[in-house]
Amino acid sequence: MSLIYGITEYSRKRKAMRKKQLIIITITTLLFMSFISVVAFAKIKADSAPDFVLKSTSGKNVRLSELKGRIVMLNFWATWCGPCAEEIPHLNELHESLDPYDFELLGINLDEDQSKAIHLANKLEVNFPVLFDTEKDVSKSFDIKAMPTTIIIDRAGKIRHVNRGFKKGYIEKYHRQIQALRKEG
């Protein structure tokens, strides 16, 4: 009887030990992944914005580096993204409220079919330039992982703010971020 009890007790302790090991491994992995994400995010924010050239709805090419000296907001969006469509009318208002001489808002659409983007932009009466990143090269260079993503770049061409998603109050947050950069001169 005591031999069976000993084997059962040993088996129970071994299972408990494995469970603890799995928990420790899981927690360690999650902490490591969080650290990597924070480091990657910090690196993106500290870097100069990668230059790009994209075609706009008007047919003209837009080069980011030509906007140096101005505060630039890049809004990455797609037609299939509900929060993106919800955000666009608010971006229209923001765009109208800011001085066009030191601020530029560029919408960067990621749809493969440009006609869908043009249709939605017309329907929502977008009043800022919409550029097409059909190959997703620009979104990859900015490490876009969520839609929409709004990036604010300072006058020196450095990424200063990365805002993922869209919720009530984000437009006010963008406005505060832009005004803070304006005060820097």
Backbone hydrogen bonds in HBPLUS format (Angstrom, degrees):
<---DONOR---> <-ACCEPTOR-->    atom                        ^
c    i                          cat <-CA-CA->   ^        H-A-AA   ^      H-
h    n   atom  resd res      DA  || num        DHA   H-A  angle D-A-AA Bond
n    s   type  num  typ     dist DA aas  dist angle  dist       angle   num
A0005-TYR N   A0001-MET O   2.97 MM   4  6.21 161.4  2.00 149.4 155.3     1
A0006-GLY N   A0002-SER O   2.82 MM   4  5.89 152.8  1.89 138.8 146.6     2
A0007-ILE N   A0003-LEU O   2.96 MM   4  6.21 155.4  2.02 147.6 153.4     3
A0008-THR N   A0004-ILE O   2.88 MM   4  6.05 166.4  1.90 153.3 157.4     4
A0009-GLU N   A0005-TYR O   2.80 MM   4  5.93 161.5  1.83 151.0 156.6     5
A0010-TYR N   A0006-GLY O   2.88 MM   4  5.98 157.2  1.93 142.3 149.1     6
A0011-SER N   A0007-ILE O   2.85 MM   4  6.05 158.6  1.89 149.3 155.2     7
A0012-ARG N   A0008-THR O   2.89 MM   4  6.11 156.1  1.95 148.7 155.2     8
A0013-LYS N   A0009-GLU O   2.92 MM   4  6.14 162.9  1.95 151.6 155.9     9
A0014-ARG N   A0010-TYR O   2.90 MM   4  6.07 153.7  1.97 146.8 154.6    10
A0015-LYS N   A0011-SER O   2.99 MM   4  6.21 157.8  2.04 147.2 152.5    11
A0016-ALA N   A0012-ARG O   3.00 MM   4  6.23 158.7  2.04 148.0 154.0    12
A0017-MET N   A0013-LYS O   2.87 MM   4  6.07 153.2  1.94 145.7 153.2    13
A0018-ARG N   A0014-ARG O   2.92 MM   4  6.21 157.6  1.97 148.6 154.3    14
A0019-LYS N   A0015-LYS O   2.94 MM   4  6.14 157.0  1.99 148.0 154.5    15
A0020-LYS N   A0016-ALA O   2.99 MM   4  6.26 156.4  2.05 146.4 152.2    16
A0021-GLN N   A0017-MET O   2.92 MM   4  6.20 156.8  1.98 148.4 155.1    17
A0022-LEU N   A0018-ARG O   2.86 MM   4  6.13 159.1  1.90 152.6 157.6    18
A0023-ILE N   A0019-LYS O   2.99 MM   4  6.24 155.2  2.05 146.6 153.5    19
A0024-ILE N   A0020-LYS O   2.92 MM   4  6.16 163.3  1.94 152.4 156.8    20
A0025-ILE N   A0021-GLN O   2.86 MM   4  6.07 161.9  1.89 151.7 157.0    21
A0026-THR N   A0022-LEU O   2.88 MM   4  5.99 160.5  1.91 146.6 152.3    22
A0027-ILE N   A0023-ILE O   2.90 MM   4  6.10 168.3  1.92 155.1 158.0    23
A0028-THR N   A0024-ILE O   2.90 MM   4  5.99 163.7  1.92 149.6 154.7    24
A0029-THR N   A0025-ILE O   2.89 MM   4  6.03 159.8  1.93 148.4 154.0    25
A0030-LEU N   A0026-THR O   2.93 MM   4  6.16 164.1  1.96 153.1 157.2    26
A0031-LEU N   A0027-ILE O   2.91 MM   4  6.12 162.7  1.94 152.4 157.2    27
A0032-PHE N   A0028-THR O   2.93 MM   4  6.09 158.4  1.97 148.2 154.4    28
A0033-MET N   A0029-THR O   2.87 MM   4  6.09 162.1  1.90 153.4 158.2    29
A0034-SER N   A0030-LEU O   2.90 MM   4  6.08 155.8  1.96 147.7 154.5    30
A0035-PHE N   A0031-LEU O   2.92 MM   4  6.12 157.2  1.97 146.7 152.9    31
A0036-ILE N   A0032-PHE O   2.90 MM   4  6.19 159.4  1.94 151.3 156.7    32
A0037-SER N   A0033-MET O   2.93 MM   4  6.15 158.7  1.98 146.9 152.6    33
A0038-VAL N   A0034-SER O   2.91 MM   4  6.16 160.7  1.95 152.0 157.0    34
A0039-VAL N   A0035-PHE O   2.90 MM   4  6.11 163.4  1.93 152.6 157.3    35
A0040-ALA N   A0036-ILE O   2.85 MM   4  6.02 162.3  1.88 151.3 156.5    36
A0041-PHE N   A0037-SER O   2.82 MM   4  5.96 159.8  1.86 149.0 155.1    37
A0042-ALA N   A0038-VAL O   2.84 MM   4  6.00 162.6  1.87 150.4 155.3    38
A0043-LYS N   A0039-VAL O   2.92 MM   4  6.08 154.4  1.98 146.1 153.4    39
A0044-ILE N   A0040-ALA O   2.95 MM   4  6.20 156.4  2.01 147.8 153.8    40
A0045-LYS N   A0041-PHE O   2.98 MM   4  6.25 165.9  2.00 154.2 157.4    41
A0046-ALA N   A0042-ALA O   3.01 MM   4  6.13 151.3  2.10 146.2 153.6    42
A0047-ASP N   A0043-LYS O   3.17 MM   4  6.17 130.2  2.43 142.1 152.8    43
A0047-ASP N   A0044-ILE O   3.32 MM   3  5.40 142.9  2.47  99.7 109.7    44
A0159-ILE N   A0047-ASP O   3.07 MM 112  6.13 171.4  2.08 166.4 165.3    45
A0049-ALA N   A0157-GLY O   2.75 MM 108  5.81 171.1  1.76 165.2 166.3    46
A0064-LEU N   A0052-PHE O   3.09 MM  12  5.73 150.5  2.18 150.2 159.3    47
A0054-LEU N   A0062-VAL O   3.00 MM   8  5.43 153.8  2.07 144.4 149.3    48
A0062-VAL N   A0054-LEU O   2.79 MM   8  5.43 159.2  1.83 150.2 156.1    49
A0132-PHE N   A0055-LYS O   2.97 MM  77  5.91 150.8  2.06 164.2 172.2    50
A0056-SER N   A0060-LYS O   2.78 MM   4  5.49 152.7  1.85 154.1 162.7    51
A0059-GLY N   A0056-SER O   2.90 MM   3  5.21 157.3  1.95 109.7 117.3    52
A0057-THR N   A0130-VAL O   2.99 MM  73  5.87 132.6  2.22 159.5 171.9    53
A0066-GLU N   A0063-ARG O   3.15 MM   3  5.61 146.1  2.27 110.3 119.6    54
A0067-LEU N   A0064-LEU O   2.85 MM   3  5.54 165.2  1.87 125.5 130.2    55
A0068-LYS N   A0065-SER O   3.31 MM   3  5.50 166.2  2.33 109.4 110.5    56
A0070-ARG N   A0067-LEU O   3.05 MM   3  5.81 141.2  2.21 143.4 147.9    57
A0069-GLY N   A0155-ARG O   2.84 MM  86  4.27 146.9  1.95 131.2 137.0    58
A0071-ILE N   A0102-ASP O   2.85 MM  31  5.98 171.0  1.86 141.4 139.1    59
A0104-GLU N   A0071-ILE O   2.85 MM  33  6.32 148.2  1.95 159.4 167.2    60
A0072-VAL N   A0153-ILE O   3.03 MM  81  5.08 157.1  2.08 140.2 146.9    61
A0153-ILE N   A0072-VAL O   2.74 MM  81  5.08 169.2  1.75 159.9 163.7    62
A0073-MET N   A0104-GLU O   2.80 MM  31  6.23 160.6  1.84 159.7 165.6    63
A0106-LEU N   A0073-MET O   2.83 MM  33  6.18 167.9  1.84 173.2 177.4    64
A0074-LEU N   A0151-ILE O   2.77 MM  77  5.08 164.7  1.79 154.5 159.3    65
A0151-ILE N   A0074-LEU O   2.79 MM  77  5.08 157.0  1.84 149.3 155.9    66
A0075-ASN N   A0106-LEU O   2.89 MM  31  6.23 163.4  1.92 159.5 162.2    67
A0108-ILE N   A0075-ASN O   2.75 MM  33  5.84 169.3  1.76 141.9 144.9    68
A0076-PHE N   A0149-THR O   2.80 MM  73  5.20 165.4  1.82 165.7 162.3    69
A0149-THR N   A0076-PHE O   3.24 MM  73  5.20 150.3  2.34 132.4 141.0    70
A0077-TRP N   A0108-ILE O   2.95 MM  31  6.17 158.8  2.00 147.5 150.9    71
A0110-LEU N   A0077-TRP O   2.95 MM  33  6.27 147.8  2.06 158.0 168.2    72
A0081-CYS N   A0078-ALA O   3.24 MM   3  5.49 162.7  2.28 109.0 114.0    73
A0084-CYS N   A0081-CYS O   3.16 MM   3  5.25 125.0  2.48  97.9 112.1    74
A0085-ALA N   A0081-CYS O   3.25 MM   4  6.66 158.4  2.30 154.2 158.3    75
A0086-GLU N   A0082-GLY O   3.03 MM   4  6.31 150.9  2.12 150.0 159.1    76
A0087-GLU N   A0083-PRO O   2.94 MM   4  6.06 142.5  2.09 139.7 148.7    77
A0087-GLU N   A0084-CYS O   3.11 MM   3  5.13 123.0  2.45  94.8 109.1    78
A0088-ILE N   A0084-CYS O   3.13 MM   4  6.35 148.8  2.23 153.3 160.3    79
A0090-HIS N   A0087-GLU O   2.95 MM   3  5.41 123.8  2.28 114.0 128.4    80
A0091-LEU N   A0087-GLU O   2.98 MM   4  6.29 148.8  2.08 149.7 159.3    81
A0091-LEU N   A0088-ILE O   3.00 MM   3  4.91 115.9  2.42  95.7 112.1    82
A0092-ASN N   A0088-ILE O   2.88 MM   4  6.20 151.2  1.96 155.9 164.3    83
A0093-GLU N   A0089-PRO O   3.22 MM   4  6.55 155.2  2.28 140.5 145.3    84
A0094-LEU N   A0090-HIS O   2.95 MM   4  6.27 158.8  2.00 147.7 153.8    85
A0095-HIS N   A0091-LEU O   2.79 MM   4  5.95 164.8  1.81 153.9 157.9    86
A0096-GLU N   A0092-ASN O   3.00 MM   4  6.25 155.6  2.06 148.9 155.2    87
A0097-SER N   A0093-GLU O   3.05 MM   4  6.22 140.5  2.21 142.8 153.4    88
A0097-SER N   A0094-LEU O   3.09 MM   3  5.13 125.8  2.40  95.9 110.1    89
A0107-GLY N   A0129-PRO O   2.86 MM  22  6.13 171.9  1.87 168.3 166.7    90
A0131-LEU N   A0107-GLY O   2.67 MM  24  6.02 166.4  1.68 166.5 169.5    91
A0109-ASN N   A0131-LEU O   2.82 MM  22  6.06 165.0  1.84 167.5 163.0    92
A0133-ASP N   A0109-ASN O   2.87 MM  24  5.90 170.8  1.88 174.3 172.4    93
A0116-LYS N   A0113-ASP O   3.17 MM   3  5.81 140.9  2.33 114.8 122.9    94
A0118-ILE N   A0114-GLN O   2.90 MM   4  6.21 161.5  1.93 157.9 163.3    95
A0119-HIS N   A0115-SER O   2.92 MM   4  6.03 158.8  1.97 143.1 149.1    96
A0120-LEU N   A0116-LYS O   3.02 MM   4  6.26 166.9  2.03 150.3 153.0    97
A0121-ALA N   A0117-ALA O   2.85 MM   4  5.96 162.5  1.88 151.0 156.8    98
A0122-ASN N   A0118-ILE O   2.92 MM   4  6.07 158.2  1.96 149.3 154.7    99
A0123-LYS N   A0119-HIS O   2.93 MM   4  6.13 160.1  1.97 148.5 154.7   100
A0124-LEU N   A0120-LEU O   2.87 MM   4  6.04 156.4  1.93 153.3 158.5   101
A0126-VAL N   A0121-ALA O   2.95 MM   5  5.18 167.7  1.96 149.5 153.5   102
A0125-GLU N   A0122-ASN O   3.11 MM   3  4.83 153.9  2.18  97.1 104.8   103
A0136-LYS N   A0133-ASP O   3.02 MM   3  5.10 148.5  2.12 103.6 113.6   104
A0140-LYS N   A0136-LYS O   3.06 MM   4  6.12 148.1  2.17 137.7 146.0   105
A0141-SER N   A0137-ASP O   3.01 MM   4  6.26 153.1  2.08 143.1 150.4   106
A0142-PHE N   A0138-VAL O   3.04 MM   4  6.33 136.9  2.23 146.9 158.3   107
A0144-ILE N   A0139-SER O   2.94 MM   5  5.28 172.5  1.95 155.0 157.0   108
A0143-ASP N   A0140-LYS O   3.02 MM   3  4.83 158.1  2.06 101.2 107.7   109
A0165-GLY N   A0148-PRO O   2.65 MM  17  4.98 151.0  1.73 177.2 172.2   110
A0150-THR N   A0163-ASN O   2.77 MM  13  5.04 164.8  1.79 152.9 157.2   111
A0163-ASN N   A0150-THR O   2.79 MM  13  5.04 164.2  1.82 152.3 157.2   112
A0152-ILE N   A0161-HIS O   2.88 MM   9  5.04 160.6  1.92 141.7 147.4   113
A0160-ARG N   A0152-ILE O   2.88 MM   8  5.81 167.2  1.90 159.9 164.2   114
A0161-HIS N   A0152-ILE O   3.22 MM   9  5.04 156.2  2.28 140.8 142.0   115
A0154-ASP N   A0158-LYS O   2.88 MM   4  5.47 158.9  1.92 157.6 157.0   116
A0157-GLY N   A0154-ASP O   2.96 MM   3  5.39 162.9  1.99 116.2 121.3   117
A0170-TYR N   A0167-LYS O   3.05 MM   3  5.76 159.6  2.09 145.2 145.1   118
A0173-LYS N   A0169-GLY O   3.12 MM   4  6.40 149.2  2.21 142.2 151.3   119
A0174-TYR N   A0170-TYR O   2.79 MM   4  6.14 157.5  1.84 155.3 160.7   120
A0175-HIS N   A0171-ILE O   2.92 MM   4  6.17 159.6  1.97 148.1 153.8   121
A0176-ARG N   A0172-GLU O   2.97 MM   4  6.24 158.0  2.02 147.3 152.5   122
A0177-GLN N   A0173-LYS O   2.92 MM   4  6.19 160.0  1.96 152.5 158.2   123
A0178-ILE N   A0174-TYR O   2.87 MM   4  6.11 159.9  1.91 155.4 160.6   124
A0179-GLN N   A0175-HIS O   2.88 MM   4  6.07 164.1  1.91 151.3 156.1   125
A0180-ALA N   A0176-ARG O   2.93 MM   4  6.08 155.1  2.00 147.9 154.4   126
A0181-LEU N   A0177-GLN O   3.16 MM   4  6.43 150.5  2.26 140.2 147.6   127
A0182-ARG N   A0178-ILE O   2.93 MM   4  6.25 149.4  2.02 148.9 158.3   128
A0183-LYS N   A0179-GLN O   3.04 MM   4  6.32 150.2  2.13 146.5 153.6   129
A0184-GLU N   A0181-LEU O   3.16 MM   3  5.16 134.1  2.38  95.3 107.7   130
A0185-GLY N   A0182-ARG O   3.07 MM   3  5.52 151.3  2.16 107.7 116.2   131
